[in-house]
């Protein structure tokens, strides 16, 4: 391969690769500017010298993914009429019917623990319950359980408004949770979606709007 | 230059001024090198004379049954002087000098001038199977260090004077200035520059000249070196080198083994020399030639006066190997140089004896030549100092024509020895303790500086119950991006980097319902406050981080950033090499 290929392989700028070659530090053939490198030799060199290059950390989440839509697909969309916030959370968790009883109990406890610390009602009729720390044991990918409340409930939200949409967020890791939150934040800035939520849509309609938002971003 | 002016007077001062170069105080260094050379040379001669005298006085005792406990008494007394009286660590002498140069800027205590000198006189004089070279090197180095302190020299110059003392010691013993230079460069100083070379050569030359003047003989192991450039000789020398390398490994491992045995038996620093000394006495009872520093045995072998068949020679070798391993491994003061020479001479003689039937008489060099070459080879293998080995033999015999043959032996021996032992007998203990760090090198700076010197404690901590909205308020008061998350006891529970929650901070609704505890990084890397720079940087690499928290146990102390570490490293580099 040539200098450009070598630079990409080693995760370093081309000028650095040229300098290393000139200093006799790097296995190569020929002389500048016709330097040639061999992949296996470079890989061995990188391993032996511990050069990991300055390539930026690989993004843990591919921004192309529509995380929100995927989360909803792996989760659930439904409605119910619970009598208080705690029951609402229980309903939202139970919507994830593929999870064993033990899992749903553990998740409900974790979410309630968080809810007791501070209300997740963020205003405009939406609540965002989630566990305080990721429940890695049961959750391997981000999942959203959307529960529409037929009668809005008091959720001690910041703006004092009752909540009619519960978005239960479950993530396998902190970075994934942050990313999911960011997507939710973006979605909730879309006034059309907020309007749509008030009408307790079905999964298809909800996903359609979510996908549109993602495409426009 | 207060020191020189006080001690040497005005006219000499004017001469010095002629040579003074900027702040390097070259002239002073040269004059002091001469002083060190004279003193170290005297010490070398004194120790040899004193030991010979003691051996002479103790001869009647040694001949009788009391001879079995005599080495033990000597070892015990010698160790007592060094360890209890002078309160110095036990050891051969040379490793202590290297450690002083590597880790303490060459500082040595004035009492070191006499501690091992006296100790080894008692130990070796009573029959201990060790050498006087290590102790002389130690004394000479201490002389250099003490004079350097009196003259208010800086670290680099002190290291040079220490090297002068070392070189002068060796030069005085063997009447061989170049050998002294090679030894001090190869082992103690490990740097060669114009500034360091000349004073050391001067000191060595002065000491050698003094030894010659007072001692008479021009060479200490006088014998013609008959090895030439013929292919027979070269091939034989390669074989001899192989034998020496193996012998060197045996000696190194033997000493190490005895050392560990002494530790395991938990005899203490005086108990081991005493008990092991009895072992030496027993060996000496059957093989008297294995006792003492062995120079008389070397003379015998070289002169061809030792009429012994191969089995007897092998037996002598084993006896000396055992006796030296025990004496040296016990911790009693004494060096490994002389035992290496003895074993080398015996190896050479044994080799000669074995080869004799196969090579026609007129093509085979004398037993003395092989013995001498063996000595060089053994020194090269045991001390891993090939130049010292080659020069020693060349200088004491005047046999510069044999250089190629000698090189074949010493280099082969070194390669064989290194195949089995990464470190020489001197350096092993230092390397294992992590003390083998040459001054002004990268590794030393990274090992010297601790994280506690680099930490930033002007940090605003947050706790996990805070919301991100609260965090915004805190973040407004600081320009930092990293926040330690602490619990009520001040223990670190996690770290929060602003950039990871940037988007959330921009959404007031979400910021209000997201807790720090949910989005912080738990279980990340933590650096201990007394970690070295090297350890800390390794952690940064492993975590791919730029800022890490510093803790003592669980207690949070502050943050340390990679960029701060590099700034401090740069400063230290400038300070320690004084070239920036």
Interface residues (C-beta under 8 A of the other chain):
Chain A: X52 X57 X114 X117 X118 X119 X120 X121 X122 X123 X124 X128 X130 X132 X133 X158 X174 X175 X177 X178 X181 X182 X184 X185 X188 X189
Chain B: X465 X467 X500 X501 X503 X504 X507 X509 X510 X512 X513 X514 X515 X517 X518 X519 X520 X521 X522 X541 X544
